Amino acid sequence: MRRGHPVLRIALTCAVVCILLWGVATTALYAAMRQPPETFGRIMSHVPNLAMMVLPFKPLWMSARAGHLQVGDRAPDFTLPALHGDRSVTLSNEYRQKPVVLVFGSYT
C-alpha cells in the first residue's frame, strides 16, 4: 500500500487539528456568552485579543443574547438600586404611575 507524501499528510493533519480547535474554541465562547454578565466578564478577561480576530464573536453574541421579546411586548419586570440613595426602583411600580422610557447605554 502506497502512503501519501509526508509533507501533505502533515499539512492535512495540521489543518484538521486547527479546524477542531477552532470549533471547540467557538463552542466554549458561545457557552461563556450564555452565562450571567459577571461570569462572562471574568471569562473574557482571560481570553487573548487574537481570539477576537479569529472567532466569530459578533454572530455568536447576537445569537447568545438575542432574547425572546418581540416588538410590542411588555418589558420584563426588574428591580434595580437607585443611582442615589438607599431605595430601589421596580419597573412595574414606575409604569403604573407614569409613562416610562428605558434607555440602555453606557455613560463611561
Secondary structure, DSSP 8 states (H G I E B T S, - for coil): -----HHHHHHHHHHHHHHHHHHHHHHHHHHHHTS-HHHHHHHHTTS-HHHHHHS-HHHHHHHHT--S--TT------EEE-SSSS-EEEHHHHHHHS----------
